[in-house]
Amino acid sequence: MTDQVDYQVTVEELSALMKRTAGVHVDPVTLEQQADAGFDTFGLDSLGLLGIVAELEKRYGLGLPEQAERCKTPADFLALINGALKTGV
């Protein structure tokens, strides 16, 4: 029997991923306060978001939904990613 681990990407982790994979520094507090603002507000483009998705897929060993690459806001991205991690899809 395998234990299901409940992974969740936090705002702090997203902020760190933005910096590490795209070179975009955003304070986690600011990111959380403005989670409904577009990624472009923070200077993250679609290529940067693609890098974050790839890093998460590598980290958790599963393919994430294609829609992840098209999320417009951090709030939408985290909801989609965490939902996928929870269900393993």
Backbone as JSON, one array per atom type, in Angstrom:
{
  "sequence": "MTDQVDYQVTVEELSALMKRTAGVHVDPVTLEQQADAGFDTFGLDSLGLLGIVAELEKRYGLGLPEQAERCKTPADFLALINGALKTGV",
  "N": [[0.85, -1.17, 0.0], [0.53, 2.22, -0.82], [1.33, 5.36, 0.52], [-0.54, 8.29, 0.22], [0.73, 11.37, -0.48], [0.18, 14.65, 0.44], [0.84, 17.17, -1.45], [1.52, 20.64, -1.69], [1.84, 23.7, -3.31], [3.12, 26.63, -2.14], [2.66, 30.21, -1.73], [5.1, 31.3, -1.06], [6.86, 29.38, -2.11], [6.23, 29.62, -4.84], [7.09, 32.23, -5.29], [9.85, 31.86, -4.87], [10.39, 30.09, -6.97], [9.81, 31.72, -9.15], [11.92, 33.48, -9.0], [14.17, 31.77, -9.19], [13.8, 30.3, -11.63], [13.05, 32.17, -13.54], [14.26, 34.54, -13.0], [12.9, 36.6, -11.81], [12.24, 38.65, -9.21], [10.04, 38.65, -6.61], [8.54, 39.7, -3.71], [7.21, 37.43, -1.37], [5.06, 38.24, 0.27], [3.99, 40.43, -1.1], [3.29, 39.11, -3.44], [1.29, 37.43, -2.48], [-0.59, 39.31, -1.57], [-1.3, 40.5, -3.96], [-2.33, 38.48, -5.55], [-4.32, 38.15, -7.45], [-3.59, 39.73, -9.5], [-2.22, 40.07, -12.78], [0.35, 37.86, -14.03], [2.11, 39.26, -15.59], [2.22, 41.72, -14.37], [4.09, 41.35, -12.43], [6.3, 40.98, -13.9], [6.68, 38.53, -15.08], [6.77, 36.46, -17.83], [5.22, 34.36, -20.41], [7.1, 32.4, -21.08], [8.67, 32.29, -18.8], [6.75, 31.31, -17.02], [6.33, 28.82, -18.12], [8.79, 27.65, -17.54], [8.57, 27.46, -14.76], [6.45, 25.65, -14.53], [7.66, 23.39, -15.7], [9.71, 22.92, -13.84], [8.2, 22.26, -11.55], [6.92, 19.95, -12.48], [9.1, 18.26, -12.73], [9.98, 18.22, -10.09], [7.82, 17.01, -8.69], [7.34, 14.75, -10.16], [5.28, 14.29, -12.02], [3.06, 14.92, -14.77], [1.72, 18.09, -15.3], [-1.46, 19.81, -15.68], [-2.16, 21.05, -18.96], [-3.25, 23.59, -19.04], [-1.95, 24.98, -17.07], [0.22, 26.36, -18.04], [-0.98, 28.48, -19.2], [-2.17, 30.05, -17.31], [-3.2, 33.14, -15.95], [-2.91, 34.56, -13.58], [-1.27, 34.52, -10.33], [-2.97, 33.45, -8.34], [-4.83, 31.88, -9.8], [-3.04, 30.08, -10.94], [-1.86, 28.76, -8.69], [-4.16, 27.56, -7.6], [-4.91, 25.78, -9.66], [-2.55, 24.19, -9.94], [-2.23, 23.14, -7.31], [-4.62, 21.75, -7.06], [-4.23, 19.8, -9.02], [-1.98, 18.48, -7.99], [-3.07, 17.43, -5.7], [-4.94, 15.6, -6.65], [-3.35, 14.07, -8.2], [-3.21, 14.31, -10.91]],
  "CA": [[0.0, 0.0, 0.0], [1.32, 3.45, -0.87], [0.75, 6.5, 1.22], [-0.71, 9.47, -0.62], [1.31, 12.55, 0.12], [-0.57, 15.83, 0.0], [1.74, 18.26, -1.78], [0.9, 21.93, -1.96], [2.77, 24.77, -3.63], [2.75, 27.84, -1.4], [3.03, 31.49, -2.33], [6.54, 31.44, -0.84], [7.54, 28.54, -3.1], [6.04, 30.23, -6.15], [7.99, 33.37, -5.34], [11.21, 31.34, -5.04], [10.47, 29.54, -8.32], [9.86, 32.84, -10.08], [13.28, 34.02, -8.94], [15.15, 30.77, -9.64], [13.63, 29.85, -13.01], [12.82, 33.27, -14.49], [15.01, 35.73, -12.61], [11.94, 37.63, -11.39], [12.16, 38.69, -7.75], [8.79, 39.2, -6.06], [8.37, 39.38, -2.3], [6.06, 36.56, -1.18], [3.93, 38.99, 0.85], [3.41, 41.2, -2.21], [2.66, 38.14, -4.34], [0.04, 36.99, -1.85], [-1.53, 40.44, -1.55], [-1.71, 40.82, -5.33], [-2.44, 37.19, -6.21], [-5.26, 38.23, -8.56], [-2.99, 40.56, -10.56], [-1.61, 39.26, -13.83], [1.77, 37.56, -13.9], [2.86, 40.32, -16.26], [2.39, 42.78, -13.38], [5.31, 41.04, -11.68], [7.4, 40.84, -14.86], [6.82, 37.14, -15.51], [6.13, 36.21, -19.12], [4.78, 32.98, -20.61], [8.26, 31.52, -21.06], [9.0, 32.13, -17.38], [5.75, 30.44, -16.42], [6.63, 27.49, -18.64], [9.92, 27.15, -16.74], [8.06, 27.1, -13.43], [5.68, 24.41, -14.71], [8.63, 22.31, -15.92], [10.38, 22.65, -12.56], [7.25, 21.56, -10.68], [6.73, 18.6, -13.01], [10.31, 17.52, -12.37], [10.01, 18.08, -8.63], [6.79, 16.1, -8.2], [7.32, 13.55, -10.96], [4.04, 14.07, -12.76], [2.7, 15.96, -15.73], [0.68, 19.01, -14.82], [-2.4, 20.16, -16.74], [-1.69, 21.98, -19.99], [-3.75, 24.92, -18.71], [-1.03, 25.63, -16.12], [1.09, 27.27, -18.81], [-1.78, 29.6, -19.68], [-2.76, 30.79, -16.19], [-2.89, 34.58, -16.03], [-2.62, 35.14, -12.27], [-0.74, 33.58, -9.34], [-4.07, 32.76, -7.66], [-5.32, 30.83, -10.7], [-1.97, 29.09, -11.09], [-1.76, 27.96, -7.47], [-5.38, 26.74, -7.47], [-4.82, 24.7, -10.64], [-1.43, 23.31, -9.59], [-2.5, 22.42, -6.06], [-5.68, 20.8, -7.35], [-3.62, 18.7, -9.77], [-1.12, 17.73, -7.07], [-3.93, 16.72, -4.75], [-5.58, 14.47, -7.33], [-2.35, 13.29, -8.9], [-3.43, 14.43, -12.37]],
  "C": [[0.9, 1.24, 0.0], [0.58, 4.55, -0.14], [0.63, 7.66, 0.25], [-0.18, 10.68, 0.14], [0.59, 13.77, -0.44], [0.4, 16.99, -0.2], [0.94, 19.53, -2.01], [1.99, 22.96, -2.21], [2.27, 26.03, -2.93], [3.14, 29.09, -2.19], [4.54, 31.7, -2.2], [7.33, 30.61, -1.85], [7.41, 29.11, -4.5], [6.97, 31.42, -6.32], [9.43, 32.92, -5.58], [11.41, 30.76, -6.44], [10.55, 30.64, -9.36], [11.28, 33.4, -10.14], [14.28, 33.05, -9.57], [15.01, 30.44, -11.13], [13.51, 30.99, -14.01], [13.58, 34.54, -14.13], [14.14, 36.89, -12.18], [11.81, 37.58, -9.87], [10.87, 39.39, -7.33], [8.71, 38.75, -4.6], [7.12, 38.52, -2.12], [4.83, 37.28, -0.6], [3.22, 39.79, -0.24], [2.68, 40.26, -3.16], [1.33, 37.67, -3.78], [-1.01, 38.1, -1.87], [-2.09, 40.76, -2.93], [-1.88, 39.56, -6.17], [-3.4, 37.19, -7.4], [-4.77, 39.14, -9.68], [-2.33, 39.63, -11.58], [-0.14, 39.01, -13.57], [2.62, 38.65, -14.53], [3.09, 41.52, -15.35], [3.71, 42.6, -12.62], [6.53, 40.87, -12.6], [7.63, 39.42, -15.34], [6.07, 36.94, -16.82], [5.79, 34.72, -19.26], [5.94, 31.99, -20.6], [8.71, 31.26, -19.62], [8.04, 31.19, -16.68], [5.96, 28.99, -16.87], [7.79, 26.86, -17.86], [9.49, 26.71, -15.35], [7.29, 25.79, -13.51], [6.64, 23.23, -14.87], [9.34, 21.93, -14.63], [9.46, 21.89, -11.61], [7.0, 20.13, -11.17], [7.91, 17.71, -12.64], [10.33, 17.22, -10.87], [9.03, 17.01, -8.15], [6.61, 14.85, -9.05], [6.0, 13.25, -11.65], [3.78, 15.23, -13.7], [1.57, 16.81, -15.19], [-0.25, 19.37, -15.98], [-1.83, 21.21, -17.69], [-2.12, 23.42, -19.7], [-2.81, 25.69, -17.78], [-0.18, 26.67, -16.82], [0.35, 28.51, -19.28], [-2.45, 30.4, -18.56], [-2.3, 32.24, -16.26], [-2.49, 35.19, -14.69], [-2.01, 34.08, -11.33], [-1.86, 32.8, -8.63], [-4.6, 31.62, -8.51], [-4.3, 29.7, -10.82], [-1.89, 28.18, -9.88], [-2.98, 27.06, -7.29], [-5.31, 25.54, -8.42], [-3.74, 23.69, -10.26], [-1.74, 22.5, -8.34], [-3.64, 21.42, -6.22], [-5.13, 19.58, -8.07], [-2.73, 17.85, -8.86], [-1.94, 16.89, -6.1], [-4.54, 15.47, -5.38], [-4.59, 13.58, -8.06], [-2.48, 13.32, -10.41], [-2.51, 15.47, -12.94]]
}
